[in-house]
Amino acid sequence: MNLTRRRLIAGSVGALAAPALFTSASAQNSFPSKPIRIVVPYPAGGQTDGIARSFGDFLSRKLGQSVVVENKGGAGGTIGVAEVKRAAPDGYTILCTISSSLIQNRITVKDLPYDPEKDFIYLTMTTSIGGPVVAAEKTGATNLRQFVEYAKKVDKLNWGAYGPGSTPHVLIETMAKQYGLKVEVVQYRGEAAMFADLSAQQLDGASGSPAAAAPVIASGKGRVIAVVGDRLPAYPDVPTMTEQGAVGGSYETRAFAAFAVPAATPKEIAKKLSDTLIEAGTDAKVKQLLENYLIVGPLSFEATNARFKRDTEVMLAVLKEIGLKPE
């Protein structure tokens, strides 16, 4: 009698548990069943926004659900990244952000409201070939040596960046240390506004992505004086910073744009998103965007996480070397 009762109880427990397990599996198998949003922690119009929208369009076509890109700019990307951290870990909120919000902010932001190592699963990323260093037309500079000579003649160099610890911020701080320059770093919420001010000659120089810098270069209001990373096909005769004698680990790093979801997202859903985002690299529209932006990718899940680890180690060492601290 006791044995039979135990069997009945065990059977009842199993029956109660089965629907929960079935529901969980069904939810993952049917993903996505509603619209997905991609949060970009920077304003619309920049390269990261363009990447998010292009990949988001492919996700929508492939998964059969609408994908909405939301720009949550401010605080050097902190606001948007923190929002994704707090989002439900169900795959319906994806982060698309750049290295500065995930690496540099660890040094430059006091009490960072997220842990880039623990709070996210990195699905894939794209990386740049290199980035142009642009001097305003008013400087008269056509190379790094001439720009440094100009910088030493003015009381203070006005330089554009898009957040404390961002790639252009680290670049000019490294240059200032090597060449003894006095610099005023003007922070913007994104590249578009930064290069607009450079075009208006309100800045002496700035650096960023090839796509964002292209209009000011084409207009003649800005000149490419050097390249961070590898030489760019659009400006094959422009030497890199390193080739022109600049010294610093940051000159060899490449900016990246990473897609991520909250860390507690089910592995099956994270894998489905990762596989689909990586597949986007075979799409004609996405391939055209990558070519226009001079970026490589999307990288595999394994390559993405290896790259993130390596760049983190290099950039944190550079930031500490130049003495950047929270503002």
Residue pairs with C-beta under 8 A, 6 or more apart in sequence:
27 33
28 266
28 268
28 269
31 91
31 268
31 269
31 272
32 63
32 64
32 65
32 91
32 92
33 65
34 65
34 92
35 65
35 66
35 67
35 68
35 92
36 56
36 59
36 60
36 63
36 65
36 66
36 67
36 68
36 91
36 92
36 93
36 94
37 67
37 68
37 69
37 70
37 92
37 93
37 94
38 52
38 55
38 56
38 67
38 68
38 69
38 70
38 94
38 95
38 96
38 259
39 70
39 72
39 80
39 83
39 84
39 87
39 93
39 94
39 95
39 96
40 48
40 49
40 52
40 69
40 70
40 71
40 72
40 73
40 80
40 96
40 97
41 72
41 73
41 74
41 77
41 78
41 79
41 80
41 81
41 95
41 97
41 101
42 48
42 49
42 71
42 73
42 77
42 80
42 97
42 98
42 162
42 189
42 190
43 49
43 71
43 73
43 189
43 190
43 192
43 193
44 71
45 190
45 192
46 190
46 191
46 192
46 209
46 212
47 191
47 208
47 209
47 211
47 212
47 257
47 293
48 96
48 97
48 98
48 257
49 69
49 71
50 211
50 289
50 293
51 96
51 126
51 257
51 289
51 293
51 295
52 69
52 96
52 257
53 69
54 280
54 285
54 286
54 289
55 96
55 259
55 277
55 280
55 286
55 298
56 67
56 68
56 69
57 67
57 285
58 276
58 277
58 279
58 280
58 283
58 285
58 286
59 65
59 67
59 273
59 276
59 277
59 280
60 66
60 67
62 276
62 279
62 280
63 276
69 96
71 80
72 79
72 80
72 83
73 79
73 80
73 189
73 190
74 80
74 189
75 109
76 100
76 101
76 104
76 105
76 108
76 109
76 163
76 164
76 165
76 166
76 187
77 97
77 98
77 100
77 101
77 105
77 163
78 101
78 105
78 109
78 112
78 113
78 114
80 95
80 97
80 101
81 95
81 97
81 101
81 102
81 105
81 114
82 113
82 114
84 93
84 94
84 95
84 120
84 260
84 261
84 262
85 113
85 114
85 119
85 120
85 262
87 93
87 262
88 262
89 261
89 262
89 263
89 264
89 265
89 266
90 265
90 266
90 269
91 261
91 265
91 266
91 269
91 270
91 272
91 273
93 261
93 262
94 123
94 259
94 260
94 261
94 273
95 120
95 258
95 259
95 260
95 261
96 257
96 258
96 259
97 257
97 258
97 260
98 255
98 256
98 257
98 258
99 167
99 253
99 255
99 256
99 258
99 311
99 315
100 162
100 163
100 165
100 166
100 167
101 163
102 116
102 258
102 308
102 312
103 116
103 311
103 312
103 315
103 316
104 163
104 164
104 165
104 166
104 169
104 170
104 315
104 319
104 324
105 112
105 116
105 163
105 164
105 165
106 112
106 116
106 316
107 165
107 316
107 319
107 320
107 324
107 325
107 326
108 163
108 164
108 165
108 319
108 324
108 325
108 326
108 327
109 164
109 165
109 326
110 326
114 120
116 312
118 263
119 262
119 263
120 260
120 261
120 262
120 263
121 260
121 261
121 262
121 263
121 265
121 270
122 258
122 259
122 260
122 301
122 304
122 305
122 308
123 258
123 259
123 260
123 261
123 270
123 273
123 274
123 277
123 301
123 304
124 258
124 259
124 274
124 277
124 278
124 297
124 298
124 299
124 300
124 301
124 304
125 256
125 257
125 258
125 259
125 297
125 298
125 299
125 304
125 307
125 308
126 256
126 257
126 290
126 295
126 296
126 297
126 298
126 299
127 254
127 255
127 256
127 295
127 296
127 297
127 299
127 307
128 209
128 210
128 229
128 254
128 255
128 256
128 293
128 294
128 295
128 296
129 210
129 229
129 230
129 232
129 233
129 254
129 294
129 295
129 296
130 210
130 227
130 228
130 229
130 230
130 231
130 232
130 240
130 254
130 294
131 167
131 207
131 208
131 209
131 210
131 213
131 227
131 228
131 229
131 255
132 207
132 208
132 210
132 213
132 217
132 224
132 226
132 227
132 228
132 232
132 235
132 238
133 144
133 171
133 205
133 207
133 224
133 225
133 226
133 227
133 228
133 241
134 195
134 198
134 205
134 206
134 207
134 208
134 213
134 216
134 217
134 222
134 223
134 224
134 225
135 141
135 142
135 147
135 150
135 204
135 205
135 222
135 223
135 225
136 198
136 201
136 203
136 204
136 205
136 221
136 222
137 201
137 220
137 221
137 222
137 223
138 201
138 204
139 146
139 147
139 150
139 204
139 205
140 146
140 150
141 147
141 149
141 150
141 223
141 225
142 223
142 225
143 225
143 226
143 239
143 244
144 225
144 226
144 239
144 241
144 244
144 245
144 246
145 244
146 225
147 205
147 225
148 175
148 179
148 181
150 204
151 157
151 179
151 181
151 182
151 183
151 204
152 179
152 180
152 181
154 204
155 182
156 182
156 183
156 184
157 172
157 181
157 182
157 183
157 184
157 204
157 205
158 184
158 186
158 202
158 203
158 204
158 205
159 168
159 172
159 183
159 184
159 185
159 186
159 203
159 204
159 205
159 206
160 168
160 185
160 186
160 188
160 194
160 195
160 197
160 198
160 203
160 205
160 206
161 168
161 169
161 172
161 185
161 186
161 187
161 188
161 194
161 206
162 168
162 187
162 188
162 189
162 190
162 191
162 194
162 208
163 169
163 187
164 187
164 324
164 327
165 319
165 324
167 207
167 208
167 228
167 250
167 253
167 255
168 194
168 206
168 207
168 208
169 185
169 187
169 324
170 250
170 315
170 318
170 319
170 322
170 324
171 207
171 228
171 241
171 250
171 251
172 181
172 183
172 185
172 205
172 207
173 183
173 185
173 322
173 324
174 246
174 248
174 250
174 251
174 318
174 322
175 181
175 246
175 248
176 182
176 183
177 322
178 246
178 247
178 248
186 194
186 197
186 203
188 194
188 197
191 208
191 209
191 212
191 213
192 212
194 203
194 206
194 208
195 206
195 208
195 212
195 213
195 215
195 216
195 222
196 216
197 203
198 205
198 206
198 216
198 221
198 222
199 215
199 216
199 219
199 221
199 222
200 221
201 221
205 225
206 213
207 213
207 228
209 255
209 293
210 232
210 234
210 293
210 294
211 292
211 293
211 294
213 222
213 224
214 234
216 222
217 223
217 224
224 232
224 235
224 238
225 238
226 238
226 239
226 240
226 241
226 244
226 246
227 235
227 238
227 239
227 240
227 241
228 240
228 241
228 250
228 251
228 253
229 240
229 251
229 252
229 253
229 254
230 240
231 238
231 239
231 240
232 238
232 294
233 294
234 294
240 251
241 248
241 251
242 251
242 252
248 318
249 314
249 315
249 317
249 318
249 321
250 314
250 315
250 318
252 314
253 311
253 314
253 315
253 318
254 311
256 307
256 308
256 311
257 295
258 304
258 308
259 273
259 274
259 277
259 298
261 269
261 270
261 273
271 301
274 301
277 298
278 298
278 299
278 300
278 301
280 286
280 298
281 287
281 290
281 297
281 298
290 296
290 297
298 304
299 307
